Amino acid sequence: MQRPYNFSAGPATIAPEVLQQAASEMLDWHGSGMGVMEMSHRGKEFISIYDQAQADLRELLAVPKHFHILFMQGGGLAENAIVPLNLCRGGTVDFVLTGSWSQKSCKEARKYASVNIAASDEPNGFTRLPAPGSWKLRRDASYVHICSNETIHGVEFQELPDLPGLGSDAPLVIDFSSQVASRAVDWSRVGLAFGGAQKNIGPAGLTLVIVREDLLGHALPACPSAFDYRTVADNQSMFNTPPTYAIYMAGLIFQWLKRLGGIPAIEARNIAKAELLYGCIDESQFYVNRVARDCRSRMNVPFFLRDESRNEAFLAGAKAAGLLQLKGHKSVGGMRASLYNAMPIEGVKALVAYMREFERSHA
Ligand SMILES: *Cc1c(COP(=O)(O)O)cnc(C)c1O
């Protein structure tokens, strides 16, 4: 059976072979007589699942030894509070505003830290990234926060900023929720990366935090123990019960990524998918994407019909053609196609064919 192609921004499509494997292991994982959801998180079966997922992710993303990989809960939004609780040390933090997600992070951080807006693209409607050379970074900042891929506005850093080169020795914090595992990460430029799993690495419920060793152990006294990175790291993410099934699913997805050829292979696929869709939009008089070309996201492609009265017909036709969840975020409008790792190029070809046909019959 050919499933419809699902362009949801998150929770998002998962490779059918991964879902099938999970289904086949649902009642009995590897002859243990238990499903993964029913296992003690401290038993040898689950520990082996956990260790494998940790090792595979470390290998895939080439995470250096002096970084901890934490499997937490609470999603990206909880990290908006947990990061300042752990890293602000009562000082000032720098934010670069490039869309809804960095704005949300900034708003939450104000509860715990004094915030400096180093740069903002709000005057341009979040359609480009402020040039790092123009950022007004503070010398005494505890960290600098960016969202490396803005899921709603569709802008993505193609390269992470070199903070020392910009005169800042603060660690860089990236929210890579909607970008994780879609491309390589330059860890030499990162202090902490966090992301919810539900875009690229599995079901909602698991939150990934990858944090440099020297940033642990500085939590404010008010930080909940379950959210103190030092405590989480010292307990191998098992200070409390971790999201066991979501960790298992993420582990299956890491294995799937490794079978495909790892990050270089998936990144090449992601580039090809994005070029196909942006190419279709750019060559048409019917559709438009308003993001500056060098800032466009490979993962989330917001676009508009120039004649917005056709939106409902476009979406209904797409659904009938097996192309699901293309409606844009309510704050931006129009359409959005999310092209996460698990979206095959065939799905993008089908979308482009539908868009051309819709244009031909409605232009
Ligand atoms: C989806 C998303 C989040 C939200 O995470 P929750 O799991 O809903 O808390 C945060 N940041 C970015 C960039 C996202 O795409």
The ligand as an ORCA input file, in Angstrom:
! r2SCAN-3c Opt
* xyz 0 1
  C       8.470     22.258     17.186
  C       9.459     23.221     17.716
  C       9.538     23.515     19.078
  C       8.453     23.068     20.027
  O       8.691     22.030     20.747
  P       7.576     21.389     21.705
  O       7.979     19.970     21.653
  O       6.219     21.646     21.140
  O       7.756     22.015     23.034
  C      10.529     24.368     19.517
  N      11.393     24.923     18.640
  C      11.332     24.675     17.327
  C      12.312     25.310     16.401
  C      10.363     23.818     16.826
  O      10.287     23.568     15.505
*
